[in-house]
Amino acid sequence: MTIPAIIGAATFLPAIALNIALACGAPLGAYAMNARYKVIPPEVRKAFIVPTAMQFVALFVLLSAGGILPEIIPFLVTRILVFFFALYLTFYTATVLFSTAHKERTVMGSFAIVTSICFWVTAFGTLNY
């Protein structure tokens, strides 16, 4: 469970970095939102705050469920959350893979597939405890 958690965390970091960069106004719009904007408008940037915070929570849950970080929240809650985030990331992966933007589909889709698989492997690994 440790190896998939580490791999999942490593492949999840580019998505977190992309959201932070987009919220700060970086011209990376080709990798998000179906490449609707080259630079995300200031009024839309606020919408990246909650998903970014949620991604940090998901990263913490993954590393906690994988035994990398200490358990701050009860293990049963961690187990439920890791399954929730695995399911959420599966749906997110599907939306990315059906994106009309080539860069989003190929680059972010690749990261999303690996991350989803790692979340599922880690989630099912928690059932052994």
N, C-alpha and C positions, 0 to 999 in steps of 0.2 A: 504494500500500500504506500510505502514511502516513495518509491521511484515514480509511480504515476502521479503522485501529488507534486513532486518536484517538477516533472515534465509539464504537468498541467499549469503550475504556477509560472513556469518560464514562458509558456506559450500564451498565457493570459496577460502577461505584462505588456506586450505590444498593444493590446486592445485598450488597456488602461492608459497607457502613454498617448495613444491616439486620441482618446476622449479628452484628456487634459490639454493636449495640443490644440484640438479643435475648439475647446472652450476658451483658450487663450487667443484664438484668432489665427492659427497657423494655416497656410494654404494647402491643407491636406483633404479637402472636401471630396476628392476623387475616391477616397477610401471609405466614405460614409454617406448615408442618406441617399443612396442611388446616384451619387455624384451630382446632386441637384445644385450645389453651390461649390465654387472653387474655394472660397473663404466663407465660413459660416457667418451670417449676419449677427450683429451684436444682440439683437432681440432673441435669436434662436440659441445663442451660446449658453444662456441660463439653463436651457433644457438638458445640458450635458452634466450638470452638477449632481443631480440625483443618481443617474446611471453610474457615474464614476464612483460615488460613495458606495453604491450597491456592489460594484465590482470589487472594491477594497474589502467589503464584508465577505463576498464570495471567496476571494483569495484567502482571507483569514480562515474561513470555514474549511476550505480545501486543505490548507496546511495543517490545521488543527485535526481534521479527520484523518489525515495521513500520518499523524504522529510527529510532525516536524515542529509545530508550535505547541506550547502547553495548552491544556484544556482550561480555558477561562469560563466557558459556558458548559453546562452539563452535557455529557456525551450523547444522551438521547436527543437533545435539541440539536446538537451538531449533526447527528445522523439524519434527522429530518431535514435540516437546512441543506446538507450536501446533496440529498436526493432532490430537493426543490431546485437548487441551482443547476443540477445536472439536467433536469427536465427543462428549465428555463433556457439553458444554453443550447439544448437540442432544438428548441423552437427558434432561437436566435440564429443558429447555424442554418436552419432551413431558409430563413428570410434572407440571410447573406448569400446563400448559394443561388437563390432566385433573383438576386439583384440584377438590374440592367447594366450596372457599372462594372466594367471588366476588371479594374484594379481591386474594387471591393470584393468581387466574387473570387478572384484568384488569390490575392494576398490575405485578406481578412478571412475568407472562407477556409483557407488552409489552417490558419491559426485556430479558427472556431471549431473545426472538425477535431483536431488533436485535443483541444481543451475539453470539448464535450466528452470525448472518449475517456480522458483522464478523470474527469469528474465522475462518470459512471463507474469506472473501475474502482475508484476510491470509495464511492458510495456503496457499492456492493461488497467491498472489502470490510466496511464497518459492520456488516451483518455477521461476521465471524466472531464478534466480541459479545 
